[in-house]
Amino acid sequence: MKKIVSLFAFSMACCNLYAQQWSGSTTTSNLLYRDGNVLIGATALMGTFGATDRIFQLQGPSGFITFRAPGKTSSFDIAYTPDFGKAGFFTSNMPMAFSTNLVERMRINTDGTVAIGTADAKGYMLAVNGSAVFTKAVVKLNAAWPDYVFNKDYALPSLQMVKAYIDENKRLPDMPSAEEIARTGQDLGEMNKKLLQKIEELTLYVISLKQENEQQQQQLNALQKQIAESRLPGKQ
């Protein structure tokens, strides 16, 4: 009986000693330090906090907090690595999701694609299911900008060819159909390039028509002059 009482007393003392590490007198002699906050590798808080704030702080050349379930290969890390010039959140073998009100709003997939308002980026680097506002957007194309329309060797289709194409396809040449836009969406950069190509072609048509009009006007002026001269006295 005495052995049981002694063992029980020893167990309680060990439990109390373990608890004292967190609720007893503070000590700054160890790297694990607490005074209502939890400090690892530090004995004083770095930064300014409120009197009622409770802080979990690691101090050292770098620091990692890793979350990993037993038997799982996926993990979530909070890392601070100033020697590598970065700090942030990292995942392994799983996407990183951001939620509000228990509803997922955005996720970064394992392939680096970002999906907002949806979980599936459809292979795009950024997919947004909803509206977006830009103060400025720049699209850089891999293809050539259509200034080639003004090259001397550019094969400008005749207006007769354009009319025949429109009559048959109900759209301008080289432009996507309504069905294609509905199916795949609109590539803003490519569409702007095609629209500019059509504007430049239209400019060439207008210039050509103006030249024809000027030639016809010159011919008309010459004809009117001949008629006027033929009516002078002695010219009949």
MARBAZA-816646 format. One line per field, with one value per residue: x, y, z of N, C-alpha, C in turn. Coordinates in Angstrom, 1 decimal. Example, Ala and Ser with C-alpha at 12.3 -4.5 7.8 and 13.67 -1.06 7.14 Angstrom:
n_u: (13.2	12.8)
n_v: (-5.7	-2.2)
n_w: (7.8	7.1)
ca_u: (12.3	13.7)
ca_v: (-4.5	-1.1)
ca_w: (7.8	7.1)
c_u: (13.2	12.9)
c_v: (-3.3	0.0)
c_w: (7.8	7.9)
# end
This chain:
n_u: (0.8	2.0	3.8	2.2	1.0	3.3	4.2	2.0	2.2	4.7	4.1	2.2	3.9	5.6	3.9	3.0	5.5	5.9	3.7	4.5	6.3	4.8	3.0	4.1	6.7	8.4	11.2	14.2	16.3	16.3	15.9	13.2	10.6	8.2	5.7	3.0	3.0	4.5	7.7	10.3	13.6	14.1	14.1	12.7	10.0	9.9	9.1	6.1	3.3	-0.1	-1.1	-2.8	-2.4	-1.5	1.3	3.0	6.2	9.1	12.6	15.5	18.1	16.5	13.2	10.7	7.3	5.6	2.9	1.6	-0.2	-0.2	1.1	0.7	1.7	1.4	1.8	1.8	3.5	4.8	7.1	10.2	12.8	15.3	17.9	17.5	16.1	13.2	9.9	7.1	4.1	3.9	3.1	3.0	2.4	-0.3	-3.0	-3.2	-5.6	-7.8	-10.1	-13.2	-15.7	-16.1	-16.2	-14.6	-12.6	-10.4	-7.7	-4.4	-3.1	-1.2	0.3	0.9	-1.0	-3.6	-6.8	-9.7	-12.8	-13.4	-12.5	-11.1	-8.7	-8.6	-6.3	-5.2	-2.9	-4.1	-7.3	-10.5	-13.6	-16.0	-16.5	-14.0	-11.9	-9.7	-7.2	-5.2	-4.1	-1.8	-1.1	1.1	2.1	3.2	3.1	3.7	3.1	0.5	1.7	2.7	0.9	1.2	3.4	5.1	4.8	2.5	-0.3	-3.1	-6.5	-8.9	-11.8	-13.9	-13.3	-13.5	-16.2	-17.4	-16.5	-17.7	-20.4	-20.6	-19.7	-20.5	-19.0	-15.9	-12.9	-10.4	-11.3	-12.7	-15.5	-18.9	-19.7	-17.3	-16.2	-18.1	-17.5	-14.8	-14.1	-12.7	-9.7	-8.0	-5.6	-5.0	-7.3	-7.3	-5.1	-6.1	-8.2	-6.9	-5.5	-7.6	-8.4	-6.2	-6.2	-8.6	-7.9	-6.1	-7.9	-9.5	-7.6	-6.9	-9.4	-9.8	-7.7	-8.6	-10.9	-9.8	-8.5	-10.6	-11.9	-10.1	-10.2	-12.8	-12.8	-11.1	-12.6	-14.9	-13.7	-12.9	-15.5	-16.5	-14.7	-15.3	-17.6	-17.1	-17.1	-16.4	-15.4	-17.2)
n_v: (-1.2	1.2	1.5	2.0	4.4	6.0	5.9	7.1	9.7	10.5	10.5	12.6	14.7	14.8	15.5	18.0	19.3	19.3	20.8	23.2	24.3	25.8	27.2	28.1	29.9	32.2	31.6	32.5	31.1	29.0	28.0	27.6	29.5	31.0	33.4	33.7	34.2	32.4	31.7	30.7	30.1	32.7	35.3	37.5	39.5	40.4	43.3	45.4	44.9	44.5	44.6	42.5	40.7	37.5	35.8	33.7	33.1	32.6	32.8	33.2	32.3	31.2	29.9	27.4	26.3	23.4	21.6	18.5	15.5	12.3	9.7	10.8	12.3	15.0	18.4	21.5	24.5	27.2	29.5	31.2	32.5	34.4	34.3	33.4	35.3	35.4	34.8	33.0	31.1	27.6	24.7	21.1	18.7	19.3	21.6	25.1	26.7	29.5	30.9	32.4	32.9	30.2	29.4	28.5	30.8	31.3	29.6	28.2	26.1	23.0	23.1	25.7	27.3	29.7	30.0	31.9	32.2	29.8	26.3	25.1	25.8	25.4	24.9	27.4	30.1	32.0	32.0	33.4	33.3	35.3	38.9	41.4	44.2	46.4	48.9	49.1	47.1	45.0	43.2	41.0	39.8	36.8	36.5	38.3	41.9	43.4	45.3	44.5	44.6	47.0	46.5	46.4	44.0	42.8	40.9	42.2	41.4	41.6	43.8	42.5	39.8	39.9	40.5	38.2	36.3	37.2	36.9	34.1	33.2	34.9	36.6	38.5	37.8	35.7	36.1	34.9	32.7	33.2	30.9	29.7	31.6	31.4	28.9	28.7	31.1	34.5	35.6	38.2	39.6	38.4	39.0	41.8	42.1	41.0	42.8	45.2	44.5	44.4	47.0	48.3	47.2	48.2	50.9	50.9	50.2	52.5	54.5	53.5	53.8	56.5	57.4	56.4	57.8	60.4	60.1	59.6	62.0	63.8	62.9	63.4	66.2	66.8	65.9	67.6	70.0	69.6	69.5	72.0	73.6	72.7	74.0	76.5	79.6	79.0	76.5	74.7)
n_w: (0.0	0.8	-1.2	-3.4	-2.7	-2.5	-5.2	-6.5	-5.4	-6.4	-9.1	-9.2	-8.5	-10.6	-12.7	-11.7	-11.8	-14.6	-15.4	-14.2	-15.9	-17.6	-16.1	-13.8	-12.1	-14.2	-16.3	-17.8	-18.7	-20.4	-23.9	-24.5	-23.5	-21.4	-20.6	-20.4	-23.0	-25.8	-26.4	-28.6	-28.7	-27.9	-25.4	-25.0	-26.3	-29.7	-31.1	-31.0	-28.9	-27.7	-24.3	-23.6	-25.6	-27.0	-27.9	-30.2	-30.7	-32.7	-32.7	-34.4	-36.8	-38.9	-39.3	-38.9	-39.0	-39.0	-40.2	-40.2	-40.8	-39.2	-41.1	-43.5	-46.6	-47.3	-46.4	-44.4	-44.2	-42.3	-42.9	-42.2	-43.7	-43.8	-44.9	-47.4	-48.4	-48.2	-46.9	-45.8	-46.7	-47.2	-49.0	-49.4	-51.7	-51.8	-52.5	-51.6	-49.9	-49.4	-47.3	-46.3	-43.9	-43.7	-46.4	-49.3	-51.0	-52.7	-54.3	-54.4	-56.6	-56.8	-59.1	-59.4	-60.5	-60.1	-58.7	-58.5	-56.9	-57.9	-57.9	-59.9	-62.2	-64.8	-66.2	-66.7	-65.8	-64.1	-63.0	-62.9	-61.6	-62.0	-61.7	-62.4	-61.7	-63.3	-63.1	-64.9	-67.5	-69.1	-71.9	-73.3	-76.3	-78.0	-80.7	-83.8	-84.0	-85.9	-87.8	-90.1	-92.1	-93.5	-95.0	-98.1	-99.5	-98.5	-98.9	-99.6	-99.3	-101.9	-102.0	-103.2	-102.6	-99.9	-99.5	-100.6	-98.8	-96.4	-97.1	-97.2	-94.7	-92.7	-91.2	-90.7	-92.5	-91.0	-88.4	-85.3	-85.0	-83.7	-82.3	-81.7	-79.9	-77.8	-77.0	-76.3	-75.2	-75.1	-76.3	-75.2	-75.9	-78.4	-79.8	-79.8	-81.5	-83.9	-84.4	-84.8	-87.1	-88.9	-88.8	-89.9	-92.4	-93.3	-93.4	-95.5	-97.6	-97.6	-98.3	-100.8	-102.1	-102.0	-103.6	-106.1	-106.3	-106.6	-109.0	-110.7	-110.4	-111.5	-114.2	-114.7	-114.5	-116.6	-118.8	-118.5	-119.1	-121.7	-122.9	-122.3	-123.8	-126.4	-126.9	-127.3	-129.4	-132.8	-132.3	-133.0)
ca_u: (0.0	2.9	4.4	1.2	0.9	4.5	4.2	1.0	2.8	5.8	3.5	1.7	5.0	6.1	2.8	3.1	6.7	5.7	2.8	5.2	7.0	3.9	2.2	4.8	7.6	9.1	12.7	14.8	17.6	16.2	15.4	11.7	10.3	6.8	5.2	1.7	3.3	5.4	8.9	11.2	14.9	14.2	13.7	11.9	9.2	10.4	8.0	5.2	2.0	-0.9	-0.9	-3.6	-2.0	-0.7	2.2	3.8	7.3	10.3	13.6	16.7	18.5	15.4	12.2	9.6	6.3	5.1	1.7	1.5	-0.9	0.5	0.9	0.4	2.9	1.2	2.2	1.7	4.6	5.0	8.6	10.9	14.2	15.9	19.1	17.1	15.3	11.8	9.1	5.7	3.4	4.3	2.4	3.6	1.5	-1.7	-3.2	-3.4	-6.9	-8.1	-11.6	-13.9	-17.1	-16.1	-16.4	-13.4	-12.7	-9.3	-6.8	-3.2	-2.9	0.1	1.1	1.1	-2.2	-4.4	-8.2	-10.5	-14.2	-13.6	-11.4	-10.5	-8.2	-8.7	-5.0	-4.7	-2.2	-5.0	-8.7	-11.4	-15.0	-16.6	-16.0	-12.7	-11.6	-8.3	-6.8	-4.3	-3.8	-0.9	-1.0	2.3	1.9	4.3	3.0	4.0	2.1	0.1	2.2	3.1	-0.2	1.7	4.5	4.8	4.5	1.3	-1.4	-4.4	-7.6	-9.8	-13.1	-14.8	-13.0	-14.0	-17.6	-17.7	-16.3	-18.8	-21.7	-20.6	-19.3	-21.2	-18.0	-14.8	-11.8	-9.4	-11.9	-13.3	-16.9	-19.6	-19.7	-15.9	-16.1	-18.9	-17.0	-13.4	-13.8	-12.0	-8.3	-8.0	-4.4	-5.1	-8.4	-6.9	-4.2	-6.9	-9.0	-6.0	-5.2	-8.7	-8.4	-5.1	-6.6	-9.6	-7.2	-5.6	-9.0	-9.9	-6.6	-7.1	-10.6	-9.5	-6.9	-9.5	-11.8	-9.1	-8.2	-11.9	-12.2	-9.2	-10.7	-14.1	-12.4	-10.6	-13.8	-15.7	-12.9	-13.1	-16.9	-16.6	-13.9	-15.9	-18.8	-16.7	-17.4	-15.4	-15.0	-18.3)
ca_v: (0.0	2.3	1.6	2.6	5.8	6.7	6.0	8.2	11.0	10.7	10.9	13.9	15.7	14.9	16.2	19.4	19.9	19.5	22.0	24.4	24.8	26.6	28.1	28.5	31.0	32.2	31.5	32.9	30.3	28.0	28.5	27.6	30.5	31.5	34.3	33.9	34.0	31.2	32.1	29.7	30.7	34.1	35.5	38.7	39.7	41.3	44.0	46.0	44.2	44.9	43.9	41.3	39.9	36.3	35.7	32.6	33.7	31.9	33.7	32.5	32.5	30.9	29.2	26.7	25.6	22.5	20.9	17.2	14.5	11.1	8.8	11.6	13.0	16.4	19.2	22.9	25.1	28.6	29.6	32.5	32.2	35.6	34.1	33.1	36.5	35.2	34.2	32.8	29.8	26.6	23.4	20.0	17.7	19.7	23.0	26.1	27.3	30.7	30.9	33.3	32.4	28.7	29.2	28.8	32.0	31.3	28.5	28.1	24.7	22.4	23.4	27.1	28.0	30.4	30.0	32.7	31.9	28.4	25.4	24.6	26.9	25.0	25.0	28.8	30.5	32.7	31.9	34.2	33.1	36.5	40.1	41.9	45.6	46.8	50.3	49.0	45.7	44.9	41.9	40.9	38.8	36.2	36.7	39.6	42.9	43.5	46.4	43.9	45.0	48.1	46.1	46.4	42.7	42.3	40.5	42.7	40.9	42.6	43.9	41.4	38.6	40.1	40.4	36.8	35.6	37.6	36.3	32.7	32.8	35.8	37.2	38.9	36.8	35.6	36.4	33.8	32.7	33.4	29.6	29.5	32.5	30.9	27.6	28.8	32.4	35.5	35.9	39.7	40.0	38.0	39.7	43.1	42.1	40.8	44.0	46.2	44.1	44.8	48.5	48.7	46.8	49.1	52.1	50.7	50.3	53.9	55.2	53.1	54.4	58.0	57.6	56.1	59.0	61.5	59.9	59.8	63.5	64.4	62.5	64.2	67.6	66.9	65.8	68.8	71.0	69.4	69.8	73.5	74.1	72.4	74.8	77.9	80.0	78.6	75.2	73.8)
ca_w: (0.0	0.9	-2.5	-4.3	-2.3	-2.9	-6.7	-6.8	-5.0	-7.4	-10.4	-9.1	-8.5	-12.0	-13.4	-11.3	-12.3	-16.0	-15.5	-13.7	-17.0	-18.3	-15.3	-12.6	-12.2	-15.5	-16.4	-19.1	-18.8	-21.5	-25.2	-24.5	-22.5	-21.5	-19.6	-21.0	-24.4	-26.0	-27.1	-28.8	-29.2	-27.5	-24.0	-25.0	-27.5	-30.7	-31.7	-30.0	-28.9	-26.6	-23.0	-23.6	-26.8	-26.7	-29.0	-30.4	-31.4	-32.9	-33.0	-34.8	-38.2	-39.7	-38.5	-39.7	-38.2	-40.0	-39.8	-41.0	-40.2	-39.2	-42.2	-44.7	-47.2	-47.5	-45.2	-44.5	-43.4	-42.2	-42.9	-42.2	-44.1	-44.3	-45.7	-48.8	-48.8	-48.3	-45.8	-46.4	-46.4	-48.2	-48.9	-50.1	-52.2	-51.6	-52.8	-50.5	-50.0	-48.6	-47.1	-45.4	-43.5	-44.0	-47.8	-50.0	-52.0	-53.6	-54.0	-55.3	-56.9	-56.7	-60.3	-59.4	-61.0	-59.1	-59.0	-57.6	-57.1	-58.4	-57.5	-61.1	-63.0	-66.2	-66.8	-66.9	-64.6	-63.3	-63.5	-62.1	-61.8	-61.5	-62.3	-62.0	-62.1	-63.5	-63.5	-66.1	-67.9	-70.2	-72.5	-74.2	-77.3	-78.6	-82.1	-84.4	-84.1	-87.3	-88.6	-91.4	-93.0	-94.3	-95.8	-99.6	-100.0	-97.9	-99.8	-99.1	-100.0	-102.6	-101.4	-103.7	-101.9	-98.5	-99.6	-100.8	-97.5	-95.5	-97.6	-96.9	-93.3	-91.8	-90.3	-91.4	-92.6	-89.9	-87.1	-84.8	-85.1	-82.4	-81.7	-81.1	-78.7	-76.8	-76.5	-75.7	-74.6	-76.0	-76.0	-75.3	-76.7	-79.8	-80.4	-80.1	-82.6	-85.1	-84.7	-85.3	-88.4	-89.7	-88.9	-90.8	-93.7	-93.7	-93.7	-96.8	-98.5	-97.7	-99.0	-102.2	-102.7	-102.1	-104.8	-107.2	-106.4	-107.1	-110.4	-111.4	-110.4	-112.5	-115.5	-114.9	-114.7	-118.0	-119.7	-118.5	-119.8	-123.2	-123.3	-122.3	-124.9	-127.6	-127.1	-127.6	-130.8	-133.7	-132.1	-133.4)
c_u: (0.9	3.5	3.5	1.1	2.1	4.6	3.2	1.6	3.9	5.2	2.9	2.7	5.5	5.2	2.9	4.4	6.6	4.8	3.5	5.9	6.2	3.2	2.9	5.7	8.3	10.6	13.2	16.1	17.5	15.7	13.9	11.3	8.9	6.5	3.7	1.8	4.2	6.5	9.8	12.5	15.0	13.7	12.9	11.2	9.9	9.2	7.1	3.8	1.2	-0.7	-1.6	-3.3	-1.3	0.0	2.9	5.0	8.5	11.4	14.9	17.1	17.3	14.4	11.1	8.6	5.6	3.9	1.6	0.8	-0.1	0.1	0.6	1.6	2.7	1.5	1.9	2.7	4.4	6.5	9.1	12.4	14.9	17.2	18.8	16.2	13.8	11.2	7.8	5.1	3.7	3.5	3.2	2.5	0.0	-1.8	-3.4	-4.7	-7.1	-9.6	-12.0	-15.3	-17.2	-16.4	-15.1	-13.5	-11.6	-8.4	-5.6	-3.0	-1.5	0.9	1.3	0.0	-3.0	-5.9	-8.9	-12.0	-14.5	-12.4	-10.6	-10.0	-8.2	-7.4	-4.4	-3.9	-3.0	-6.4	-9.6	-12.8	-15.8	-16.1	-14.7	-12.5	-10.1	-8.2	-5.9	-4.1	-2.9	-0.8	0.2	2.1	3.2	4.3	3.4	2.8	1.8	0.5	2.6	2.1	0.3	2.9	4.1	4.3	3.3	0.2	-2.7	-5.5	-8.4	-11.1	-14.1	-14.6	-13.6	-15.5	-18.1	-17.5	-17.4	-20.1	-21.7	-20.5	-20.0	-20.2	-16.8	-13.7	-10.9	-10.0	-12.7	-14.9	-17.6	-19.6	-18.3	-15.7	-16.9	-18.3	-15.6	-13.2	-13.0	-10.6	-8.1	-6.8	-4.6	-6.2	-8.1	-6.0	-5.1	-7.7	-8.1	-5.6	-6.3	-8.8	-7.4	-5.5	-7.7	-9.0	-6.7	-6.7	-9.4	-8.9	-6.7	-8.3	-10.5	-8.7	-7.7	-10.4	-11.1	-8.8	-9.5	-12.2	-11.4	-9.7	-12.0	-13.8	-11.9	-11.7	-14.6	-15.0	-13.0	-14.4	-17.0	-15.8	-14.6	-17.1	-18.4	-16.9	-16.2	-14.9	-16.1	-18.1)
c_v: (1.3	2.6	2.3	4.1	6.6	6.9	7.1	9.6	11.4	11.2	12.3	15.0	15.9	15.8	17.7	20.0	20.2	20.7	23.3	25.1	25.8	27.6	28.5	29.7	31.0	32.1	31.8	32.1	29.3	28.7	28.5	28.4	30.9	32.4	34.7	33.9	32.8	31.7	30.9	30.3	32.2	34.2	36.8	38.9	40.7	42.0	44.6	45.3	44.7	44.1	42.6	40.3	38.6	35.9	34.3	33.0	32.8	32.9	32.9	32.9	32.2	30.1	28.6	26.2	24.7	21.7	19.7	16.2	13.2	10.2	9.5	12.2	14.4	17.1	20.7	23.5	26.6	28.8	31.0	32.2	33.5	35.4	33.8	34.3	36.3	34.6	34.0	31.5	28.9	25.3	22.4	19.0	18.0	21.2	23.8	26.8	28.5	30.8	32.0	32.8	30.9	28.4	29.5	29.9	31.9	30.1	28.6	26.6	24.3	22.8	24.9	27.9	28.6	30.5	30.9	32.5	30.6	27.6	24.9	25.7	26.6	25.0	26.4	29.2	31.3	32.5	32.6	33.9	34.2	37.7	40.6	43.3	45.8	48.3	50.3	47.5	45.7	43.4	41.9	39.6	38.1	36.3	38.1	40.6	43.2	44.7	45.8	44.2	46.1	47.8	46.1	45.1	42.1	42.1	41.0	42.1	41.9	42.6	42.9	40.1	38.7	39.9	38.9	36.0	35.9	36.9	34.8	32.4	33.7	36.4	37.6	37.8	36.9	35.9	35.2	33.9	32.9	32.0	29.3	30.4	31.9	29.6	27.8	30.2	33.3	35.8	37.4	40.1	39.6	38.7	41.1	43.2	41.9	42.1	45.1	45.8	44.5	46.3	48.9	48.3	47.8	50.5	52.0	50.8	51.7	54.7	54.8	53.8	55.9	58.2	57.4	57.3	60.2	61.4	60.1	61.3	64.2	64.1	63.3	65.7	67.8	66.8	67.0	70.0	70.9	69.8	71.3	74.1	73.9	73.3	76.3	78.3	79.6	77.2	74.2	73.4)
c_w: (0.0	-0.5	-3.5	-4.0	-2.7	-4.4	-7.1	-6.5	-6.0	-8.7	-10.3	-9.1	-9.8	-12.8	-13.0	-11.8	-13.8	-16.2	-15.1	-14.9	-17.7	-17.4	-14.0	-12.8	-13.6	-15.3	-17.8	-19.4	-20.0	-22.8	-25.3	-23.3	-22.6	-20.3	-19.9	-22.5	-24.6	-26.9	-27.3	-29.4	-28.8	-26.0	-23.9	-26.3	-28.4	-31.3	-30.6	-30.1	-27.7	-25.4	-22.9	-24.7	-26.3	-27.9	-29.0	-31.3	-31.5	-33.2	-33.3	-36.3	-39.2	-38.8	-39.3	-38.6	-39.2	-39.4	-40.7	-40.2	-40.2	-40.4	-43.5	-45.3	-47.4	-46.2	-45.5	-43.6	-43.4	-42.0	-42.9	-42.5	-44.7	-45.1	-47.1	-49.3	-48.9	-47.0	-46.4	-46.0	-47.6	-47.9	-49.7	-50.4	-51.9	-52.0	-51.5	-50.8	-49.0	-48.5	-46.2	-45.1	-43.8	-45.5	-48.5	-51.1	-53.0	-53.2	-54.9	-55.4	-56.8	-57.9	-60.4	-59.9	-59.9	-59.5	-58.0	-57.9	-57.7	-57.9	-58.7	-62.0	-64.5	-67.0	-67.0	-65.6	-63.6	-63.9	-62.4	-62.5	-61.2	-62.1	-61.7	-62.5	-62.2	-63.7	-64.7	-66.3	-69.1	-70.6	-73.5	-75.0	-77.7	-80.1	-82.5	-84.3	-85.5	-88.1	-90.0	-92.5	-94.0	-95.1	-97.3	-100.1	-99.4	-98.9	-99.3	-99.9	-100.7	-101.9	-102.0	-103.0	-100.5	-98.5	-99.8	-99.5	-96.5	-95.8	-97.2	-95.5	-92.3	-90.8	-91.2	-91.5	-91.4	-88.5	-86.6	-84.9	-83.7	-81.6	-81.0	-79.8	-77.6	-76.2	-75.8	-75.0	-75.6	-75.4	-76.3	-76.2	-78.2	-80.5	-80.7	-81.4	-83.9	-85.4	-85.3	-86.8	-89.3	-89.9	-89.9	-92.2	-94.2	-94.1	-95.1	-97.9	-98.7	-98.5	-100.5	-102.8	-102.9	-103.4	-106.1	-107.4	-107.0	-108.6	-111.2	-111.5	-111.4	-113.9	-115.8	-115.2	-116.2	-119.0	-119.7	-119.2	-121.3	-123.7	-123.4	-123.5	-126.3	-127.9	-127.3	-129.0	-131.6	-133.5	-132.5	-134.8)
# end
